[in-house]
Amino acid sequence: MPAGWYADPSGRYELRYWDATAWTEHVSRAGQQFTDPPVA
């Protein structure tokens, strides 16, 4: 899948950025961008 914004697979946010290799910590909700660090 090409890099870009897609529906957040966790369901916590509207969108999450896919870097063409893995899901990143970059998320978006209502047009605003946030960082959602992975939970250890």
mmCIF file of the N, C-alpha and C atoms, coordinates in Angstrom:
data_MODEL
# 
_entry.id   MODEL 
# 
loop_
_atom_site.group_PDB 
_atom_site.id 
_atom_site.type_symbol 
_atom_site.label_atom_id 
_atom_site.label_alt_id 
_atom_site.label_comp_id 
_atom_site.label_asym_id 
_atom_site.label_entity_id 
_atom_site.label_seq_id 
_atom_site.pdbx_PDB_ins_code 
_atom_site.Cartn_x 
_atom_site.Cartn_y 
_atom_site.Cartn_z 
_atom_site.occupancy 
_atom_site.B_iso_or_equiv 
_atom_site.pdbx_formal_charge 
_atom_site.auth_seq_id 
_atom_site.auth_comp_id 
_atom_site.auth_asym_id 
_atom_site.auth_atom_id 
_atom_site.pdbx_PDB_model_num 
ATOM 1   N N  . MET A 1 1  ? 0.861   -1.164 0.000  1.00 0.00 ? 1  MET A N  1 
ATOM 2   C CA . MET A 1 1  ? 0.000   0.000  0.000  1.00 0.00 ? 1  MET A CA 1 
ATOM 3   C C  . MET A 1 1  ? 0.914   1.235  0.000  1.00 0.00 ? 1  MET A C  1 
ATOM 4   N N  . PRO A 1 2  ? 0.605   2.234  -0.807 1.00 0.00 ? 2  PRO A N  1 
ATOM 5   C CA . PRO A 1 2  ? 1.449   3.433  -0.846 1.00 0.00 ? 2  PRO A CA 1 
ATOM 6   C C  . PRO A 1 2  ? 1.349   4.246  0.442  1.00 0.00 ? 2  PRO A C  1 
ATOM 7   N N  . ALA A 1 3  ? 2.382   5.019  0.728  1.00 0.00 ? 3  ALA A N  1 
ATOM 8   C CA . ALA A 1 3  ? 2.380   5.880  1.915  1.00 0.00 ? 3  ALA A CA 1 
ATOM 9   C C  . ALA A 1 3  ? 1.209   6.854  1.833  1.00 0.00 ? 3  ALA A C  1 
ATOM 10  N N  . GLY A 1 4  ? 0.615   7.145  2.997  1.00 0.00 ? 4  GLY A N  1 
ATOM 11  C CA . GLY A 1 4  ? -0.487  8.101  3.032  1.00 0.00 ? 4  GLY A CA 1 
ATOM 12  C C  . GLY A 1 4  ? -1.330  7.935  4.279  1.00 0.00 ? 4  GLY A C  1 
ATOM 13  N N  . TRP A 1 5  ? -2.380  8.745  4.360  1.00 0.00 ? 5  TRP A N  1 
ATOM 14  C CA . TRP A 1 5  ? -3.312  8.716  5.484  1.00 0.00 ? 5  TRP A CA 1 
ATOM 15  C C  . TRP A 1 5  ? -4.413  7.709  5.197  1.00 0.00 ? 5  TRP A C  1 
ATOM 16  N N  . TYR A 1 6  ? -4.665  6.827  6.176  1.00 0.00 ? 6  TYR A N  1 
ATOM 17  C CA . TYR A 1 6  ? -5.693  5.799  6.042  1.00 0.00 ? 6  TYR A CA 1 
ATOM 18  C C  . TYR A 1 6  ? -6.463  5.720  7.355  1.00 0.00 ? 6  TYR A C  1 
ATOM 19  N N  . ALA A 1 7  ? -7.633  5.066  7.313  1.00 0.00 ? 7  ALA A N  1 
ATOM 20  C CA . ALA A 1 7  ? -8.407  4.861  8.537  1.00 0.00 ? 7  ALA A CA 1 
ATOM 21  C C  . ALA A 1 7  ? -7.515  4.196  9.583  1.00 0.00 ? 7  ALA A C  1 
ATOM 22  N N  . ASP A 1 8  ? -7.546  4.731  10.797 1.00 0.00 ? 8  ASP A N  1 
ATOM 23  C CA . ASP A 1 8  ? -6.703  4.210  11.882 1.00 0.00 ? 8  ASP A CA 1 
ATOM 24  C C  . ASP A 1 8  ? -7.139  2.792  12.234 1.00 0.00 ? 8  ASP A C  1 
ATOM 25  N N  . PRO A 1 9  ? -6.265  1.796  12.048 1.00 0.00 ? 9  PRO A N  1 
ATOM 26  C CA . PRO A 1 9  ? -6.658  0.417  12.349 1.00 0.00 ? 9  PRO A CA 1 
ATOM 27  C C  . PRO A 1 9  ? -6.972  0.182  13.826 1.00 0.00 ? 9  PRO A C  1 
ATOM 28  N N  . SER A 1 10 ? -6.448  1.030  14.715 1.00 0.00 ? 10 SER A N  1 
ATOM 29  C CA . SER A 1 10 ? -6.739  0.867  16.143 1.00 0.00 ? 10 SER A CA 1 
ATOM 30  C C  . SER A 1 10 ? -8.119  1.413  16.494 1.00 0.00 ? 10 SER A C  1 
ATOM 31  N N  . GLY A 1 11 ? -8.665  2.279  15.612 1.00 0.00 ? 11 GLY A N  1 
ATOM 32  C CA . GLY A 1 11 ? -9.974  2.871  15.876 1.00 0.00 ? 11 GLY A CA 1 
ATOM 33  C C  . GLY A 1 11 ? -9.939  4.030  16.849 1.00 0.00 ? 11 GLY A C  1 
ATOM 34  N N  . ARG A 1 12 ? -8.755  4.400  17.329 1.00 0.00 ? 12 ARG A N  1 
ATOM 35  C CA . ARG A 1 12 ? -8.656  5.480  18.311 1.00 0.00 ? 12 ARG A CA 1 
ATOM 36  C C  . ARG A 1 12 ? -8.746  6.858  17.672 1.00 0.00 ? 12 ARG A C  1 
ATOM 37  N N  . TYR A 1 13 ? -8.342  6.960  16.412 1.00 0.00 ? 13 TYR A N  1 
ATOM 38  C CA . TYR A 1 13 ? -8.365  8.224  15.679 1.00 0.00 ? 13 TYR A CA 1 
ATOM 39  C C  . TYR A 1 13 ? -9.021  7.991  14.327 1.00 0.00 ? 13 TYR A C  1 
ATOM 40  N N  . GLU A 1 14 ? -9.360  9.069  13.625 1.00 0.00 ? 14 GLU A N  1 
ATOM 41  C CA . GLU A 1 14 ? -9.945  8.921  12.296 1.00 0.00 ? 14 GLU A CA 1 
ATOM 42  C C  . GLU A 1 14 ? -8.930  8.358  11.315 1.00 0.00 ? 14 GLU A C  1 
ATOM 43  N N  . LEU A 1 15 ? -7.720  8.944  11.326 1.00 0.00 ? 15 LEU A N  1 
ATOM 44  C CA . LEU A 1 15 ? -6.699  8.569  10.353 1.00 0.00 ? 15 LEU A CA 1 
ATOM 45  C C  . LEU A 1 15 ? -5.368  8.309  11.037 1.00 0.00 ? 15 LEU A C  1 
ATOM 46  N N  . ARG A 1 16 ? -4.578  7.449  10.423 1.00 0.00 ? 16 ARG A N  1 
ATOM 47  C CA . ARG A 1 16 ? -3.207  7.194  10.880 1.00 0.00 ? 16 ARG A CA 1 
ATOM 48  C C  . ARG A 1 16 ? -2.338  7.119  9.636  1.00 0.00 ? 16 ARG A C  1 
ATOM 49  N N  . TYR A 1 17 ? -1.094  7.633  9.741  1.00 0.00 ? 17 TYR A N  1 
ATOM 50  C CA . TYR A 1 17 ? -0.214  7.675  8.579  1.00 0.00 ? 17 TYR A CA 1 
ATOM 51  C C  . TYR A 1 17 ? 0.530   6.361  8.402  1.00 0.00 ? 17 TYR A C  1 
ATOM 52  N N  . TRP A 1 18 ? 0.452   5.818  7.201  1.00 0.00 ? 18 TRP A N  1 
ATOM 53  C CA . TRP A 1 18 ? 1.175   4.611  6.799  1.00 0.00 ? 18 TRP A CA 1 
ATOM 54  C C  . TRP A 1 18 ? 2.368   5.066  5.979  1.00 0.00 ? 18 TRP A C  1 
ATOM 55  N N  . ASP A 1 19 ? 3.595   4.668  6.346  1.00 0.00 ? 19 ASP A N  1 
ATOM 56  C CA . ASP A 1 19 ? 4.800   5.144  5.654  1.00 0.00 ? 19 ASP A CA 1 
ATOM 57  C C  . ASP A 1 19 ? 5.257   4.204  4.538  1.00 0.00 ? 19 ASP A C  1 
ATOM 58  N N  . ALA A 1 20 ? 4.373   3.345  4.082  1.00 0.00 ? 20 ALA A N  1 
ATOM 59  C CA . ALA A 1 20 ? 4.616   2.343  3.044  1.00 0.00 ? 20 ALA A CA 1 
ATOM 60  C C  . ALA A 1 20 ? 5.309   1.103  3.595  1.00 0.00 ? 20 ALA A C  1 
ATOM 61  N N  . THR A 1 21 ? 5.649   1.117  4.889  1.00 0.00 ? 21 THR A N  1 
ATOM 62  C CA . THR A 1 21 ? 6.251   -0.042 5.532  1.00 0.00 ? 21 THR A CA 1 
ATOM 63  C C  . THR A 1 21 ? 5.511   -0.417 6.810  1.00 0.00 ? 21 THR A C  1 
ATOM 64  N N  . ALA A 1 22 ? 5.108   0.609  7.585  1.00 0.00 ? 22 ALA A N  1 
ATOM 65  C CA . ALA A 1 22 ? 4.463   0.370  8.879  1.00 0.00 ? 22 ALA A CA 1 
ATOM 66  C C  . ALA A 1 22 ? 3.597   1.566  9.252  1.00 0.00 ? 22 ALA A C  1 
ATOM 67  N N  . TRP A 1 23 ? 2.682   1.340  10.188 1.00 0.00 ? 23 TRP A N  1 
ATOM 68  C CA . TRP A 1 23 ? 1.886   2.438  10.730 1.00 0.00 ? 23 TRP A CA 1 
ATOM 69  C C  . TRP A 1 23 ? 2.789   3.306  11.588 1.00 0.00 ? 23 TRP A C  1 
ATOM 70  N N  . THR A 1 24 ? 2.600   4.613  11.528 1.00 0.00 ? 24 THR A N  1 
ATOM 71  C CA . THR A 1 24 ? 3.430   5.529  12.302 1.00 0.00 ? 24 THR A CA 1 
ATOM 72  C C  . THR A 1 24 ? 2.654   6.055  13.506 1.00 0.00 ? 24 THR A C  1 
ATOM 73  N N  . GLU A 1 25 ? 3.322   6.899  14.312 1.00 0.00 ? 25 GLU A N  1 
ATOM 74  C CA . GLU A 1 25 ? 2.672   7.524  15.464 1.00 0.00 ? 25 GLU A CA 1 
ATOM 75  C C  . GLU A 1 25 ? 1.855   8.744  15.065 1.00 0.00 ? 25 GLU A C  1 
ATOM 76  N N  . HIS A 1 26 ? 1.879   9.123  13.792 1.00 0.00 ? 26 HIS A N  1 
ATOM 77  C CA . HIS A 1 26 ? 1.162   10.311 13.322 1.00 0.00 ? 26 HIS A CA 1 
ATOM 78  C C  . HIS A 1 26 ? -0.300  9.967  13.071 1.00 0.00 ? 26 HIS A C  1 
ATOM 79  N N  . VAL A 1 27 ? -1.187  10.692 13.762 1.00 0.00 ? 27 VAL A N  1 
ATOM 80  C CA . VAL A 1 27 ? -2.619  10.443 13.668 1.00 0.00 ? 27 VAL A CA 1 
ATOM 81  C C  . VAL A 1 27 ? -3.356  11.756 13.444 1.00 0.00 ? 27 VAL A C  1 
ATOM 82  N N  . SER A 1 28 ? -4.618  11.647 13.036 1.00 0.00 ? 28 SER A N  1 
ATOM 83  C CA . SER A 1 28 ? -5.420  12.829 12.767 1.00 0.00 ? 28 SER A CA 1 
ATOM 84  C C  . SER A 1 28 ? -6.853  12.582 13.212 1.00 0.00 ? 28 SER A C  1 
ATOM 85  N N  . ARG A 1 29 ? -7.467  13.638 13.764 1.00 0.00 ? 29 ARG A N  1 
ATOM 86  C CA . ARG A 1 29 ? -8.876  13.594 14.161 1.00 0.00 ? 29 ARG A CA 1 
ATOM 87  C C  . ARG A 1 29 ? -9.450  14.979 13.917 1.00 0.00 ? 29 ARG A C  1 
ATOM 88  N N  . ALA A 1 30 ? -10.565 15.058 13.223 1.00 0.00 ? 30 ALA A N  1 
ATOM 89  C CA . ALA A 1 30 ? -11.254 16.323 12.944 1.00 0.00 ? 30 ALA A CA 1 
ATOM 90  C C  . ALA A 1 30 ? -10.318 17.343 12.293 1.00 0.00 ? 30 ALA A C  1 
ATOM 91  N N  . GLY A 1 31 ? -9.442  16.872 11.410 1.00 0.00 ? 31 GLY A N  1 
ATOM 92  C CA . GLY A 1 31 ? -8.555  17.766 10.681 1.00 0.00 ? 31 GLY A CA 1 
ATOM 93  C C  . GLY A 1 31 ? -7.332  18.237 11.437 1.00 0.00 ? 31 GLY A C  1 
ATOM 94  N N  . GLN A 1 32 ? -7.156  17.790 12.685 1.00 0.00 ? 32 GLN A N  1 
ATOM 95  C CA . GLN A 1 32 ? -5.984  18.182 13.472 1.00 0.00 ? 32 GLN A CA 1 
ATOM 96  C C  . GLN A 1 32 ? -5.054  16.986 13.610 1.00 0.00 ? 32 GLN A C  1 
ATOM 97  N N  . GLN A 1 33 ? -3.753  17.249 13.515 1.00 0.00 ? 33 GLN A N  1 
ATOM 98  C CA . GLN A 1 33 ? -2.772  16.176 13.628 1.00 0.00 ? 33 GLN A CA 1 
ATOM 99  C C  . GLN A 1 33 ? -2.227  16.080 15.048 1.00 0.00 ? 33 GLN A C  1 
ATOM 100 N N  . PHE A 1 34 ? -1.977  14.854 15.476 1.00 0.00 ? 34 PHE A N  1 
ATOM 101 C CA . PHE A 1 34 ? -1.454  14.553 16.806 1.00 0.00 ? 34 PHE A CA 1 
ATOM 102 C C  . PHE A 1 34 ? -0.373  13.493 16.677 1.00 0.00 ? 34 PHE A C  1 
ATOM 103 N N  . THR A 1 35 ? 0.296   13.222 17.788 1.00 0.00 ? 35 THR A N  1 
ATOM 104 C CA . THR A 1 35 ? 1.234   12.114 17.875 1.00 0.00 ? 35 THR A CA 1 
ATOM 105 C C  . THR A 1 35 ? 0.682   11.133 18.891 1.00 0.00 ? 35 THR A C  1 
ATOM 106 N N  . ASP A 1 36 ? 0.590   9.885  18.500 1.00 0.00 ? 36 ASP A N  1 
ATOM 107 C CA . ASP A 1 36 ? 0.093   8.826  19.378 1.00 0.00 ? 36 ASP A CA 1 
ATOM 108 C C  . ASP A 1 36 ? 1.191   7.773  19.489 1.00 0.00 ? 36 ASP A C  1 
ATOM 109 N N  . PRO A 1 37 ? 2.120   7.954  20.456 1.00 0.00 ? 37 PRO A N  1 
ATOM 110 C CA . PRO A 1 37 ? 3.248   7.024  20.575 1.00 0.00 ? 37 PRO A CA 1 
ATOM 111 C C  . PRO A 1 37 ? 2.777   5.598  20.846 1.00 0.00 ? 37 PRO A C  1 
ATOM 112 N N  . PRO A 1 38 ? 3.509   4.628  20.335 1.00 0.00 ? 38 PRO A N  1 
ATOM 113 C CA . PRO A 1 38 ? 3.156   3.229  20.615 1.00 0.00 ? 38 PRO A CA 1 
ATOM 114 C C  . PRO A 1 38 ? 3.191   2.948  22.114 1.00 0.00 ? 38 PRO A C  1 
ATOM 115 N N  . VAL A 1 39 ? 2.299   2.099  22.568 1.00 0.00 ? 39 VAL A N  1 
ATOM 116 C CA . VAL A 1 39 ? 2.257   1.716  23.981 1.00 0.00 ? 39 VAL A CA 1 
ATOM 117 C C  . VAL A 1 39 ? 3.240   0.571  24.189 1.00 0.00 ? 39 VAL A C  1 
ATOM 118 N N  . ALA A 1 40 ? 4.127   0.739  25.167 1.00 0.00 ? 40 ALA A N  1 
ATOM 119 C CA . ALA A 1 40 ? 5.149   -0.296 25.422 1.00 0.00 ? 40 ALA A CA 1 
ATOM 120 C C  . ALA A 1 40 ? 4.575   -1.426 26.248 1.00 0.00 ? 40 ALA A C  1 
# 
